[in-house]
Amino acid sequence: MGVPEKLAERMSMAEQHEYLRSRFSRRTMIRGGAVTVGTVVGGAFVSGASAQAAPASAPATAATIPAHRPAETVDGALVAPFGRHLAWGNDPRTEITVSWQVPVAVKRPFLRVGAHPWDLSRKIEAEVRTLYTPAGVGASGDHTQYYVHAKLTHLRPGQTYYYGVGHQGFDPAAPHLLGTLGTFTTAPAGKKPFTFTAFGDEGVGYHGLANNALILGQNPAFHLHAGDIAYGDPAGQGKTTDTGFDSRTWDQFLHQTESVAKQIPWMPAYGNHDMEAWYSPNGYGGEEARWTLPDNGPDRKNLPGVYSFVYGNTAVISLDANDISYEIPANLGISGGTQTKWLETQLKKYRAAKDVDFIVIFFHHCAYCTSTAHASEGGVRQEWVPLFEKYTVDLVINGHNHQYERTDVIKGDKVVKKLPIGGTAYPESEGVVYVTAGAAGKSLYAFTAPDSYEGHEHEVESVASFVNLKDGKRDEAVTWSRVRYLDYSFLRVDVTPAPKGHTAKLTVSGIAETGERIDHFTVARKAR
């Protein structure tokens, strides 16, 4: 049912999407081949249909399912919501979205929220986005999923809220359902210490579950996911010819992460395995159904995973490296350069902001990494690294390579300062540190040099690797690979503000699935 393999090799993702549009009837594509968005008004769905997912803030149209698959009628009391996950809005002090999933269509979905578990009188109607996978697509064709979103605004900074999600027949405020309640805490006003965590390349399995449990124990303010989230598309090439696609993998993933994501905002960037070519020209139609992310990026249509937010004294920027990847070019150039222009605008703004000390950037493809699989992405080095250096970015977090690796301080592709375990980097005068935290759960890759991590250091003069360029791979011997750990792990970052003129710090730690620390270093900067 997909694009013929030889033809797909010569077509962009958008061209493949248009090809499929011509193969399917108009009725199939509009009614069932893409994401539709819905909201509840007076207990009934608004009429109409939309072929692509829209952000929660956009005018919503009806949630429909294909005419050949009538909605199941199920008593709402028998349907339990699952897969709750939170995401910040544009301002984490006052905005958050609660999202969840239901296994079948339900009536009048809603969110209850309040400052106490016994006071959930505020009831907010929720938006439904149905995601239909067309017949013949992978293992889950002719399958509909239901994602629900409730966006909250005008919240109080630094406030803990209790919430419950429900629908007609399932009210979380009922005494026997109080155990289904969740909590979240908005960002504080002003500069206060906090912790956040990060990793990439999770998928579904025991290791991802184990890392999630450890992350919950860190009590982070939020979690960054550096792409390749669930692996519904195991090939990761952004092509419709991948017969292994299974949209039901997302059901498992949201079950797996719920214990963390229902109380800690889960902020993803999109990787190559997150381009699911069957849903929209850019491959992100499925992601738009599942997530509601900040909508302040440069191009919501093509790059819905690009956004920024400020928490305390730290600005966080999510980028989409699929736009500049030479290695996996399905979406290469999709922004027409607008993402890079937006990035520089954001960096300039945050460096001038008096309330921002640190800038942390996360995305999928690595600027600097050694492995026998993907190694480094030349597109990132070409387009973004000069901006990271110009605006003295404090920390860059990547995934893509399934391992933990951390660089020395780099500028101009060269080591300007060795950064041993326990050392301190000063980005204002030195350069940038890059961390690959891609060992969240999927099968591990390999290094060409021995592991070297805390308590087991093995320094070498250089490491054999390669970089992906426009005309193919180029071998390189690098001297910037400081820490290498080939087992499951994640990143913890402790942010310590300081009075103006004193030293603010990021304490960065690599944590193994066993709970042991495998790396730590400090990024220091004079507070504004």
C-alpha positions in Angstrom: 0.0 0.0 0.0 3.0 2.3 0.4 5.3 4.0 -2.2 7.3 1.4 -4.3 10.8 1.1 -2.7 12.7 2.2 -5.8 10.4 5.2 -6.3 10.6 6.2 -2.6 14.4 6.4 -2.8 14.1 9.3 -5.3 11.2 11.1 -3.4 11.1 13.4 -0.4 8.7 12.7 2.4 6.3 15.4 1.1 6.4 13.8 -2.4 5.7 10.4 -1.0 2.8 11.8 0.9 1.3 13.3 -2.3 1.9 10.0 -4.1 -0.2 8.2 -1.4 -2.9 10.9 -1.6 -3.3 10.0 -5.3 -3.4 6.2 -4.5 -6.1 6.6 -1.8 -9.6 7.9 -2.6 -10.4 11.4 -1.4 -12.9 9.9 1.1 -10.3 7.6 2.6 -7.6 10.2 2.9 -9.8 13.0 4.4 -12.0 10.7 6.6 -9.4 8.2 7.6 -5.9 8.7 6.4 -4.8 11.6 8.6 -5.2 13.2 11.9 -8.5 14.8 12.8 -8.9 17.2 15.7 -12.0 17.5 17.9 -13.4 19.5 20.8 -16.4 19.2 23.0 -19.0 21.9 22.8 -22.2 21.5 24.8 -21.6 17.7 24.9 -21.5 17.2 21.2 -18.8 17.2 18.6 -18.6 20.1 16.2 -19.3 19.2 12.6 -16.6 19.2 9.9 -13.2 17.5 9.5 -9.6 18.4 9.3 -6.9 16.5 7.5 -4.1 17.4 9.8 -3.6 17.8 13.5 -3.7 21.3 14.9 -2.3 22.7 18.1 -4.6 22.9 21.1 -4.8 26.7 20.7 -6.1 26.5 17.1 -9.8 26.4 16.2 -10.8 22.8 16.5 -12.9 20.8 14.1 -14.7 17.5 14.6 -13.2 14.3 15.8 -14.3 11.8 13.2 -13.4 8.3 12.3 -13.7 6.7 8.9 -17.2 6.1 7.7 -16.4 2.4 7.2 -15.5 2.1 10.9 -18.4 3.4 13.0 -17.5 4.5 16.5 -17.9 1.9 19.1 -20.5 2.5 21.7 -19.1 1.7 25.1 -20.3 2.6 28.6 -18.0 5.4 29.7 -17.8 3.9 33.2 -15.9 0.9 31.7 -13.3 3.0 29.9 -10.3 4.1 31.8 -8.0 6.9 30.5 -4.3 6.0 30.3 -1.0 7.4 29.2 -1.2 10.7 30.9 1.6 13.1 30.0 2.3 16.7 30.7 4.0 19.4 28.7 4.8 23.0 29.4 3.1 25.8 27.4 5.1 28.8 26.3 5.5 30.0 29.9 6.0 27.2 32.4 5.1 29.5 35.2 1.5 29.8 34.1 0.8 27.3 31.3 0.7 23.5 31.0 -1.1 20.9 28.9 -2.4 17.6 30.3 -2.7 14.9 27.6 -4.0 11.4 27.8 -5.4 8.5 25.7 -8.5 6.5 25.7 -8.9 3.1 24.0 -12.2 3.8 22.4 -14.3 6.9 21.5 -15.8 8.6 24.6 -18.3 11.4 25.2 -17.5 14.7 26.8 -13.9 14.2 27.9 -12.8 16.7 30.5 -10.1 17.7 33.0 -10.7 18.5 36.7 -8.1 20.6 38.4 -7.6 22.3 41.8 -5.2 23.2 44.5 -6.3 20.3 46.7 -7.4 16.7 45.9 -10.7 17.4 47.6 -11.4 20.5 45.6 -11.5 19.7 41.9 -14.4 22.0 41.1 -12.7 23.5 38.1 -13.8 21.5 35.1 -12.4 22.1 31.7 -13.6 20.6 28.4 -11.0 18.6 26.6 -10.0 18.4 22.9 -10.0 15.0 21.2 -7.6 14.2 18.3 -8.2 10.9 16.5 -5.4 9.3 14.7 -6.3 6.8 12.0 -3.7 4.5 10.4 -4.9 3.5 6.9 -5.4 -0.1 6.0 -2.3 -1.7 4.6 0.1 0.4 6.6 2.4 -1.8 8.7 1.1 -4.1 11.4 -1.5 -1.7 12.7 -3.4 -0.7 9.6 -7.1 0.2 9.8 -6.6 1.2 13.4 -7.8 4.3 15.2 -6.3 5.9 18.3 -7.8 8.6 20.5 -5.7 11.3 22.1 -7.2 13.9 24.5 -5.7 17.3 25.5 -6.6 20.0 28.0 -4.5 23.2 27.9 -4.4 25.2 31.2 -3.4 28.9 31.3 -3.4 31.6 33.9 -1.9 29.3 36.6 0.0 30.5 39.6 3.8 30.3 39.5 5.3 27.8 41.9 1.9 26.2 42.7 1.2 22.5 43.0 -2.1 21.5 41.4 -4.1 18.2 41.6 -5.9 17.0 38.5 -8.0 14.2 37.1 -9.0 13.3 33.6 -12.3 11.8 32.7 -15.3 11.7 30.4 -19.0 10.9 30.6 -19.4 8.0 33.0 -15.9 8.3 34.4 -15.5 11.2 36.8 -12.1 11.3 38.6 -13.7 13.3 41.5 -15.8 10.3 42.4 -14.5 8.8 45.8 -13.7 5.4 44.2 -11.6 7.1 41.5 -9.5 9.5 43.6 -6.6 7.1 43.2 -6.4 8.2 39.5 -5.5 11.8 40.4 -2.2 13.3 39.3 -0.2 16.4 40.3 2.0 19.0 38.7 3.9 22.0 39.9 4.3 25.2 37.8 7.7 26.9 37.5 8.5 29.4 40.2 8.7 33.1 39.7 12.3 34.2 39.9 15.5 32.2 40.2 15.5 29.2 42.4 17.5 25.9 42.4 16.0 23.0 40.4 16.9 19.8 38.6 16.0 18.5 35.2 16.7 15.2 33.5 17.3 14.1 29.9 17.8 11.2 27.5 17.0 10.0 24.0 16.2 6.9 22.1 13.9 5.2 24.6 11.4 2.9 22.9 9.4 0.3 24.8 11.1 -2.2 27.1 12.6 -3.0 30.4 15.5 -0.6 30.2 13.4 2.3 29.4 11.1 1.4 32.3 14.1 1.1 34.6 15.4 4.5 33.6 12.0 6.1 34.1 11.9 4.8 37.6 15.3 6.3 38.4 14.3 9.6 36.8 11.2 9.8 39.0 13.5 9.5 42.0 15.6 12.5 40.9 12.5 14.7 41.5 13.1 16.7 38.3 11.2 19.9 37.4 10.9 18.6 33.8 12.4 15.9 31.5 13.9 16.4 28.1 13.6 13.6 25.5 16.1 14.1 22.7 14.2 12.2 20.0 13.4 8.7 18.8 10.7 8.4 21.3 8.6 5.2 20.9 10.0 3.6 17.7 6.6 3.0 16.1 8.6 3.2 12.9 11.6 0.9 13.5 13.3 1.8 10.2 13.6 5.5 11.0 14.1 6.6 7.4 10.9 8.7 7.1 9.7 6.4 4.2 6.3 4.8 3.6 8.0 1.6 2.5 8.7 0.5 6.1 6.4 -2.4 6.5 7.4 -2.8 10.2 5.5 0.3 11.3 3.1 -0.3 14.2 1.1 2.6 15.7 0.2 0.5 18.7 3.7 0.9 20.0 2.7 4.3 21.2 0.0 2.8 23.4 2.7 0.7 25.1 5.0 3.7 25.3 2.5 6.0 27.0 1.7 3.2 29.5 5.4 2.8 30.2 6.1 6.5 30.8 2.9 7.5 32.6 4.3 7.1 36.1 6.8 9.9 35.4 5.1 11.9 32.6 1.8 12.3 34.6 3.6 14.6 37.1 6.7 15.8 35.4 6.4 17.7 32.1 7.8 15.5 29.3 9.4 17.7 26.6 10.4 15.9 23.4 12.4 16.8 20.4 11.8 14.8 17.2 14.3 12.3 15.8 14.4 10.3 12.6 12.2 7.5 14.1 9.6 10.1 14.9 9.0 10.9 11.2 6.0 8.7 10.4 5.4 9.3 6.7 1.8 8.0 6.5 0.2 10.8 8.4 1.3 14.1 6.8 3.9 15.5 4.3 6.4 16.3 7.1 5.8 13.0 8.9 4.7 14.6 12.1 1.0 14.3 11.8 1.1 11.4 14.4 3.2 13.5 16.8 0.8 16.4 16.5 -2.0 14.0 17.6 -0.1 12.8 20.6 1.6 15.9 21.9 0.7 19.5 22.7 4.0 21.4 22.8 4.8 25.2 23.1 3.7 26.9 19.9 6.4 29.6 19.8 8.7 28.0 17.2 9.4 29.3 13.7 7.2 27.0 11.6 4.3 25.1 13.3 3.3 23.5 10.0 6.6 21.9 9.1 8.5 21.9 12.5 6.0 21.3 15.4 8.8 20.0 17.6 10.8 23.3 17.5 10.1 25.5 20.5 11.6 27.2 23.5 10.8 27.9 27.2 12.4 29.5 30.2 12.4 27.8 33.6 14.0 29.8 36.4 17.3 31.2 35.1 17.6 28.6 32.3 16.4 28.9 28.7 15.7 25.6 26.9 15.6 25.3 23.1 14.3 22.2 21.3 15.5 21.9 17.7 14.6 19.5 14.8 17.8 18.2 13.3 15.9 16.2 10.7 15.8 19.6 8.9 19.5 19.6 8.4 20.5 15.9 8.4 22.7 14.7 5.6 22.7 11.2 7.0 18.8 10.7 6.9 17.6 13.3 4.4 13.8 12.6 4.4 13.1 16.1 5.8 16.4 17.8 4.7 15.7 21.5 4.1 12.1 21.3 5.0 12.2 24.7 6.9 14.0 26.5 4.0 16.5 27.9 6.5 13.9 29.5 8.8 14.8 27.2 11.8 18.4 28.4 11.8 17.3 32.0 11.5 14.9 31.5 14.4 17.6 29.8 16.5 19.9 32.8 16.2 17.1 35.1 17.1 16.3 33.1 20.2 20.0 32.9 21.2 20.4 36.6 20.8 17.3 37.3 22.8 18.2 35.0 25.7 21.8 36.2 25.9 20.4 39.7 26.3 17.7 38.7 28.9 18.6 39.8 32.4 16.7 36.9 34.0 18.5 34.2 31.9 21.9 32.8 32.9 22.1 29.5 31.1 21.0 28.3 27.6 20.5 24.6 27.1 19.8 23.2 23.7 18.6 19.7 22.9 17.9 17.8 19.7 18.4 14.4 18.2 21.4 14.1 15.7 24.8 14.6 17.3 27.2 17.4 16.5 30.1 15.5 18.2 29.9 11.8 18.9 31.8 8.6 18.1 30.1 5.3 17.5 30.1 2.6 14.8 26.6 3.5 13.9 25.7 7.2 13.3 28.7 9.1 14.8 28.5 12.9 14.0 26.1 14.9 11.8 27.9 17.3 9.5 24.7 19.3 8.9 24.6 20.2 12.6 28.3 21.2 12.6 27.7 23.3 9.5 24.4 25.1 10.4 24.2 25.3 14.2 27.6 24.8 15.9 28.9 28.3 14.8 25.8 29.8 16.5 26.3 27.7 19.6 29.9 29.1 19.8 28.9 32.7 18.9 26.3 32.9 21.7 28.3 30.7 24.2 25.7 28.0 24.6 26.2 26.3 28.0 25.1 22.7 27.2 24.1 20.7 24.2 22.2 17.4 24.7 21.7 14.9 21.9 20.6 11.3 21.3 20.7 9.3 18.1 23.8 7.2 19.1 22.7 4.7 21.7 25.4 5.3 24.3 26.7 7.9 26.7 29.4 10.1 25.5 30.7 13.5 26.6 33.1 15.8 24.9 35.9 18.1 26.2 35.3 21.9 25.7 35.1 22.4 21.9 35.4 25.5 19.7 36.0 25.5 16.0 35.9 21.6 15.9 38.9 21.5 18.2 39.5 20.9 21.9 40.2 24.2 23.6 40.3 22.7 27.0 40.3 19.2 28.4 37.4 18.6 30.7 38.2 15.7 33.0 35.5 14.1 35.1 34.7 16.6 37.9 36.1 19.5 35.9 34.5 22.9 35.3 33.8 24.6 31.9 33.4 28.3 31.5 31.5 28.8 28.2 31.8 32.6 28.2 35.6 32.4 27.6 36.1 28.8 26.4 33.7 26.8 24.3 30.8 24.3 24.3 30.4 20.9 25.9 28.3 18.3 24.1 26.6 15.3 25.7 25.2 12.3 23.9 22.6 10.7 26.2 21.1 8.2 23.8 21.1 5.1 26.0 17.5 5.4 27.4 16.3 2.0 26.4 16.9 0.8 22.8 19.7 -1.7 21.9 23.2 -0.3 22.4 25.7 0.6 19.8 29.5 0.3 20.0 32.7 2.4 20.4 35.9 2.0 18.5 37.8 2.9 21.7 37.6 1.5 25.3 34.9 2.8 27.7 36.2 5.6 29.9 33.9 6.8 32.8 34.0 7.7 36.4 36.0 5.2 38.4 37.1 3.4 35.2 39.0 6.0 33.2 40.9 5.0 30.2 42.3 8.0 28.4 43.4 7.6 24.8 45.1 10.1 22.4 42.4 9.9 19.7 39.3 7.9 18.7 38.5 6.7 15.2 35.1 7.9 14.0 33.4 9.6 11.1 31.1 12.5 10.2 28.1 12.4 7.9 28.5 15.1 5.1 26.5 16.0 2.0 28.6 13.8 -0.2 28.8 10.9 2.3 30.8 9.8 5.3 34.3 11.2 6.1 36.5 9.4 8.5 38.1 11.4 11.3 40.4 10.8 14.3 39.0 12.9 17.1 40.6 14.0 20.4 37.4 15.4 22.0 35.9 12.2 23.2 36.3 12.5 27.0 33.8 10.1 28.6 32.4 6.9 27.0 30.0 4.6 28.7 28.3 1.8 26.7 25.3 0.9 28.9 21.9 2.3 29.7 21.9 5.7 31.4 20.4 9.2 31.5 21.5 12.7 32.3 20.7 14.7 35.4 21.4 18.5 35.6 21.2 20.5 38.8 20.8 24.2 38.3 22.1 26.5 41.1 21.4 30.2 40.6 23.5 32.9 42.3 23.1 36.6 43.1 24.1 39.1 40.3 27.8 39.0 39.7 28.4 35.7 41.5 28.8 32.3 39.9 25.8 30.4 38.8 26.3 26.7 38.0 25.0 23.7 36.1 26.1 20.5 37.7 25.8 17.8 35.0 25.8 14.1 35.9 25.6 10.9 33.9 23.6 8.3 35.8 23.7 4.6 34.9 20.6 2.4 35.0 22.2 0.8 38.1 22.0 4.2 39.8 25.7 4.7 39.8 27.2 8.0 38.6 29.4 7.6 35.5 30.3 11.2 34.8 30.0 14.6 36.4 31.2 18.1 35.5 30.2 21.7 36.1 29.3 24.6 33.8 29.9 27.9 35.5 28.8 31.4 34.4 28.6 34.8 36.1 24.9 35.4 37.1 23.2 38.4 35.5 
